Amino acid sequence: WSFSLFYNFSDKKMREVIMHEICHFLYFKKWKEIFPYTKKTTFEHPHIKWHLSEILAPVILNDPKIQKILRKKAAFYKEHQNLIIRRKKVPKYFELLYKKYRNKKYTFGAFLKKAYREIKKHEKVFLN
């Protein structure tokens, strides 16, 4: 439950990194509530759970409510930017899924379960 920042980052870059890492903390806290028997080692590269966390962090951070604080569009890892699922780039695919689940009738937990099912269905896209 820690991370480091480069001492010479600008205030803007520090805010971006802090928001990204805190997003991971909250994401994995929720993950463990939903999937309590998940091994922590699968939260790291190259596991599909790690890929999902790195894709969903910018998706979540680009939510209009969070953007009021962050004020900078969160970027996706280059390795995810050009991967394709169902004729959509991976970031767009999960952004659309998030938008569908963001309304009040769904919980974040329901979104997380659906996102995990989707990435598992397309796991081969992430194997290099």
C-alpha positions in Angstrom: 0.0 0.0 0.0 2.7 2.5 -1.0 4.2 4.1 -4.0 7.0 6.5 -4.8 7.1 9.8 -6.7 10.1 11.2 -8.5 11.1 14.3 -6.4 11.4 16.5 -9.5 7.9 15.9 -11.0 5.8 19.0 -11.6 2.8 19.5 -9.3 0.6 18.5 -12.2 2.5 15.3 -12.8 2.5 14.4 -9.1 -1.3 14.9 -8.9 -1.6 12.6 -12.0 0.5 9.8 -10.5 -1.1 10.2 -7.0 -4.6 9.9 -8.5 -3.6 6.9 -10.6 -2.0 5.0 -7.7 -4.8 5.8 -5.3 -7.3 4.6 -7.9 -5.4 1.3 -7.9 -5.6 1.1 -4.1 -9.4 1.6 -4.1 -9.8 -0.7 -7.1 -7.9 -3.6 -5.5 -9.7 -3.0 -2.2 -13.0 -3.4 -4.0 -11.6 -6.4 -6.0 -10.7 -8.2 -2.8 -14.3 -7.6 -1.5 -15.8 -9.2 -4.6 -13.1 -11.8 -5.3 -11.7 -12.5 -1.7 -9.7 -15.5 -2.7 -7.6 -13.8 -5.4 -3.9 -14.2 -4.9 -2.1 -10.8 -4.6 0.6 -12.0 -7.0 -2.0 -11.9 -9.8 -2.3 -8.1 -9.3 1.1 -7.8 -11.0 2.3 -8.0 -14.6 1.8 -10.1 -16.7 -1.5 -11.4 -15.2 -4.8 -10.4 -16.8 -6.0 -8.8 -13.5 -3.1 -6.5 -13.7 -3.9 -5.6 -17.3 -7.5 -4.9 -16.3 -6.4 -2.6 -13.4 -4.1 -0.6 -15.7 -6.9 -0.2 -18.3 -9.6 0.7 -15.8 -7.5 3.2 -13.8 -7.6 5.8 -16.7 -11.2 4.8 -17.5 -12.2 5.7 -14.0 -10.0 8.8 -13.8 -11.5 10.1 -17.0 -15.0 10.1 -15.3 -16.3 13.7 -15.6 -16.7 13.9 -11.7 -13.0 12.9 -11.2 -11.9 15.2 -14.0 -13.2 18.1 -12.0 -10.3 17.4 -9.6 -7.6 15.9 -11.9 -8.2 18.4 -14.8 -6.0 16.3 -17.1 -7.1 13.3 -19.2 -5.6 10.2 -17.8 -3.5 8.2 -20.3 -3.5 4.5 -21.1 -0.4 2.4 -21.3 1.0 2.3 -24.8 0.8 -1.5 -24.7 -3.0 -1.2 -24.4 -3.7 1.7 -26.8 -3.7 -0.3 -30.0 -5.1 -3.7 -28.9 -8.4 -4.5 -30.4 -11.5 -6.2 -28.9 -14.6 -6.5 -31.1 -13.3 -4.0 -33.6 -12.7 -1.4 -30.9 -9.4 -0.3 -29.4 -9.2 -1.7 -25.8 -9.4 1.7 -24.1 -12.6 2.6 -26.0 -14.1 -0.8 -25.4 -13.8 -0.5 -21.6 -14.7 3.2 -21.7 -18.0 2.3 -23.3 -18.6 -0.5 -20.9 -17.9 1.9 -18.0 -20.3 4.5 -19.4 -23.0 1.8 -19.6 -22.5 0.8 -15.9 -21.9 4.3 -14.6 -25.6 5.1 -14.3 -27.3 4.7 -10.9 -28.9 1.3 -11.4 -25.5 -0.4 -11.5 -22.9 -0.6 -8.7 -19.1 -0.4 -9.3 -19.0 -4.0 -8.2 -21.3 -5.0 -11.0 -19.2 -3.1 -13.5 -16.0 -4.8 -12.1 -17.5 -8.2 -12.5 -18.6 -7.5 -16.1 -15.2 -6.0 -17.0 -13.4 -9.0 -15.6 -15.7 -11.4 -17.6 -15.0 -9.4 -20.7 -11.2 -9.3 -20.4 -11.1 -13.0 -19.6 -13.1 -13.7 -22.8 -10.5 -11.8 -24.8 -7.4 -12.8 -22.8 -5.5 -13.9 -25.9 -5.4 -10.2 -27.0 -3.1 -9.5 -24.1 -0.7 -12.4 -24.5 2.5 -11.3 -26.1 
